[in-house]
Amino acid sequence: MTLLFQRSPRLICLDAAGTLFRVRGSVGTIYAEIAVAHGLPDQEDLAQVLEQRFRTVFPAMPAPVYRLGDRVHNDSVDREWWRLLVARVLEGLGPLSFLDYFDDVYAVFADPSVWELYPEVAGVLEDLRRRGLRLAIVSNFDARLHPVCQGLGLTAAVDAIVIASEVGVAKPGPGIFHAVVQRFGLPPSAALHVGDSLDEDAQGALSAGLLAVHLQRDGDAGSVALPPGVRVIRDLRELPAMTGV
């Protein structure tokens, strides 16, 4: 039986990558194809090596440090953050014009064709809107999120897209959550946030006063220690019934 929250939200906030959409294929495959085009010797397991390196480096990267209200600076911070990450992923792999390579890698992930919606997303967003709920995407993704959302049909499907670099505060900081609820003229208690990161999404939302749902598409939901009040779903199709509207 689906458990409902004690209060019904008026705003549903959703994380972006890993929640609404994913990379087609794998990051390692894309990195490898571009690397070979830039002169890196091809090898049978190159994509797998780069994928494993990415999965190791990405969570170990320090969080970007933004300036409030300085989107130009914050965009440059995001680009430098990704440049350092990609450099670490490719470290020691052979001759490569890295700056040219990075320009191409950075650009390709702004292309909506590199991404795909999870199968249930379009229907769930339509259902939530039919219930009279406001919808917002709240993400630490950089400014490339805008063309990605436009191409995937998400821009028209939600009421707002709020990006950390534009606000100047990243999840799990409360500032980004407070910025989105203020945009809708609502208190934090009137909003529910859904995302696949327990720390950035669930814990961050709770700390900011929002309701929180942890989306765990893979693995054993019972193996994760959840903060009190956080609900777990395995598929976004479980979400509309949890809103209580």
C-alpha positions as CSV (number, residue, x, y, z in Angstrom):
1,M,0.0,0.0,0.0
2,T,1.3,3.5,-0.9
3,L,1.9,5.6,2.2
4,L,0.9,9.3,1.9
5,F,2.6,12.2,3.6
6,Q,0.8,14.0,6.4
7,R,0.3,17.0,4.2
8,S,-0.3,17.2,0.5
9,P,2.3,19.2,-1.5
10,R,1.4,21.9,-4.0
11,L,4.8,21.9,-5.7
12,I,6.8,18.9,-7.0
13,C,10.5,19.4,-7.5
14,L,12.5,16.9,-9.4
15,D,16.2,16.3,-9.9
16,A,17.3,16.0,-13.5
17,A,20.0,13.5,-14.5
18,G,19.4,10.1,-12.9
19,T,15.8,11.0,-12.1
20,L,14.2,12.3,-15.3
21,F,16.7,11.3,-17.9
22,R,19.9,9.3,-18.4
23,V,22.8,9.1,-20.9
24,R,22.1,6.9,-24.0
25,G,24.6,4.1,-23.8
26,S,27.3,5.2,-21.4
27,V,29.6,8.1,-20.6
28,G,32.6,5.8,-21.2
29,T,31.5,5.0,-24.8
30,I,31.0,8.7,-25.6
31,Y,34.4,9.6,-24.1
32,A,36.1,6.8,-26.0
33,E,34.5,7.6,-29.4
34,I,35.6,11.3,-29.1
35,A,39.1,10.3,-27.8
36,V,39.7,8.0,-30.7
37,A,38.6,10.8,-33.1
38,H,41.2,13.0,-31.5
39,G,44.0,10.6,-31.9
40,L,44.0,8.3,-28.9
41,P,44.9,4.8,-29.9
42,D,41.9,2.6,-30.0
43,Q,41.8,-0.5,-27.7
44,E,39.1,-3.1,-27.2
45,D,38.3,-2.1,-23.6
46,L,38.7,1.7,-23.9
47,A,35.1,2.5,-23.3
48,Q,34.9,0.2,-20.2
49,V,38.1,1.7,-18.8
50,L,36.8,5.3,-19.2
51,E,33.4,4.4,-17.8
52,Q,35.0,2.9,-14.7
53,R,37.3,5.8,-14.3
54,F,34.4,8.2,-14.6
55,R,32.4,6.3,-12.0
56,T,35.4,6.6,-9.6
57,V,36.4,10.2,-10.3
58,F,32.9,11.8,-10.4
59,P,31.8,11.2,-6.8
60,A,35.3,12.1,-5.5
61,M,35.3,15.6,-7.1
62,P,34.9,18.5,-4.7
63,A,31.7,20.5,-5.0
64,P,31.9,23.6,-7.2
65,V,32.1,26.9,-5.2
66,Y,29.8,29.5,-6.7
67,R,29.2,33.2,-6.2
68,L,25.7,34.4,-5.4
69,G,24.2,36.3,-8.3
70,D,27.3,35.9,-10.6
71,R,26.1,33.5,-13.4
72,V,29.0,34.3,-15.7
73,H,31.6,33.4,-13.0
74,N,29.5,30.3,-12.0
75,D,29.3,29.0,-15.6
76,S,33.1,29.3,-15.8
77,V,33.4,27.4,-12.5
78,D,31.2,24.6,-13.9
79,R,33.3,24.3,-17.1
80,E,36.6,24.2,-15.1
81,W,35.1,21.6,-12.8
82,W,34.3,19.4,-15.8
83,R,37.7,20.1,-17.4
84,L,39.4,18.8,-14.3
85,L,37.2,15.8,-14.1
86,V,37.7,14.8,-17.7
87,A,41.5,15.3,-17.3
88,R,41.5,12.9,-14.4
89,V,39.5,10.3,-16.3
90,L,41.9,10.4,-19.3
91,E,45.1,10.7,-17.2
92,G,48.0,8.7,-18.6
93,L,46.1,7.2,-21.5
94,G,48.3,8.4,-24.3
95,P,48.8,11.2,-26.9
96,L,45.8,13.5,-27.2
97,S,45.1,17.2,-27.9
98,F,43.3,17.5,-24.6
99,L,41.9,21.1,-24.8
100,D,40.4,20.3,-28.2
101,Y,39.1,17.0,-26.9
102,F,37.5,18.6,-23.9
103,D,35.8,21.3,-26.0
104,D,34.1,18.5,-28.0
105,V,33.2,16.4,-24.9
106,Y,31.7,19.4,-23.1
107,A,29.7,20.4,-26.2
108,V,28.3,16.9,-26.9
109,F,26.6,16.6,-23.5
110,A,24.6,19.7,-24.3
111,D,23.1,17.8,-27.2
112,P,19.7,16.3,-26.3
113,S,20.3,13.3,-28.5
114,V,22.9,12.1,-26.1
115,W,20.3,11.8,-23.4
116,E,17.0,9.9,-23.1
117,L,14.0,10.2,-20.8
118,Y,13.2,7.3,-18.5
119,P,10.2,5.5,-20.0
120,E,7.7,6.7,-17.4
121,V,8.6,10.3,-17.2
122,A,6.3,12.0,-19.8
123,G,3.2,10.2,-18.5
124,V,4.0,11.0,-14.8
125,L,4.6,14.7,-15.5
126,E,1.2,14.8,-17.3
127,D,-0.5,13.0,-14.4
128,L,1.0,15.4,-11.9
129,R,-0.2,18.4,-13.9
130,R,-3.7,17.0,-14.2
131,R,-3.8,16.9,-10.4
132,G,-3.1,20.6,-10.3
133,L,0.4,20.4,-9.0
134,R,3.2,22.8,-10.0
135,L,6.4,21.3,-11.3
136,A,10.0,22.4,-11.1
137,I,13.3,20.8,-12.1
138,V,15.9,21.5,-9.4
139,S,19.4,20.4,-10.4
140,N,23.2,20.8,-9.9
141,F,23.5,20.2,-13.6
142,D,25.2,23.2,-15.3
143,A,23.7,25.6,-17.9
144,R,23.7,22.8,-20.5
145,L,20.6,21.6,-18.8
146,H,18.5,24.2,-20.7
147,P,19.1,22.8,-24.2
148,V,18.9,19.3,-22.9
149,C,15.5,19.9,-21.3
150,Q,14.3,21.8,-24.4
151,G,15.2,18.9,-26.7
152,L,13.7,16.2,-24.4
153,G,10.4,18.1,-24.1
154,L,10.9,18.8,-20.4
155,T,10.9,22.6,-20.6
156,A,7.3,22.7,-21.7
157,A,6.3,19.9,-19.2
158,V,7.4,21.9,-16.1
159,D,6.8,25.4,-14.7
160,A,10.4,26.2,-13.9
161,I,14.0,24.9,-14.2
162,V,16.3,25.9,-11.3
163,I,20.0,25.3,-11.7
164,A,22.6,25.6,-9.0
165,S,25.0,27.8,-10.9
166,E,22.2,30.3,-11.7
167,V,21.1,30.4,-8.1
168,G,24.7,30.4,-6.7
169,V,24.0,27.5,-4.3
170,A,24.2,23.8,-5.1
171,K,22.3,20.9,-3.5
172,P,22.3,19.8,-0.7
173,G,22.5,23.5,0.4
174,P,19.1,24.8,1.5
175,G,19.5,27.9,-0.7
176,I,18.6,26.2,-4.0
177,F,15.5,24.7,-2.4
178,H,14.4,28.0,-0.9
179,A,15.0,29.7,-4.2
180,V,12.5,27.5,-6.0
181,V,9.8,27.7,-3.4
182,Q,10.1,31.4,-3.3
183,R,9.7,31.6,-7.0
184,F,6.3,30.0,-6.6
185,G,5.4,32.1,-3.5
186,L,5.2,29.0,-1.3
187,P,6.6,27.9,2.0
188,P,9.1,25.0,1.9
189,S,6.5,22.8,3.7
190,A,4.3,23.0,0.6
191,A,6.9,21.4,-1.7
192,L,8.1,17.8,-2.2
193,H,11.4,17.0,-3.8
194,V,12.3,13.8,-5.6
195,G,15.8,12.7,-6.6
196,D,18.2,9.8,-6.9
197,S,20.8,11.1,-4.5
198,L,20.2,10.4,-0.8
199,D,22.5,13.2,0.3
200,E,21.9,15.9,-2.3
201,D,18.2,15.4,-2.9
202,A,16.6,13.7,0.1
203,Q,18.7,15.0,2.9
204,G,19.1,18.4,1.3
205,A,15.4,18.8,0.8
206,L,14.6,17.7,4.3
207,S,17.1,20.1,5.8
208,A,15.5,22.9,3.8
209,G,12.0,22.0,5.1
210,L,10.6,20.2,2.1
211,L,9.1,16.8,1.9
212,A,11.5,14.3,0.4
213,V,11.3,11.2,-1.8
214,H,14.3,9.1,-2.6
215,L,14.2,7.5,-6.1
216,Q,16.2,4.3,-6.0
217,R,15.9,2.7,-9.4
218,D,18.5,0.1,-8.8
219,G,19.7,-1.9,-5.8
220,D,18.1,-3.0,-2.6
221,A,15.9,-0.1,-1.2
222,G,16.1,-1.8,2.3
223,S,19.9,-1.6,2.4
224,V,20.1,2.2,2.7
225,A,19.6,4.0,6.1
226,L,17.0,6.7,5.4
227,P,16.6,9.9,7.3
228,P,13.3,10.0,9.2
229,G,10.5,11.1,6.9
230,V,12.0,10.1,3.6
231,R,10.0,7.8,1.4
232,V,11.5,5.5,-1.2
233,I,10.2,4.8,-4.6
234,R,11.6,2.6,-7.4
235,D,9.8,4.2,-10.3
236,L,8.3,7.7,-10.8
237,R,5.0,6.1,-11.5
238,E,4.7,5.6,-7.7
239,L,4.8,9.4,-7.2
240,P,1.3,10.7,-8.1
241,A,-0.4,8.5,-5.6
242,M,1.9,9.8,-2.9
243,T,0.8,13.4,-3.4
244,G,-2.6,12.9,-1.8
245,V,-4.3,15.0,-4.5
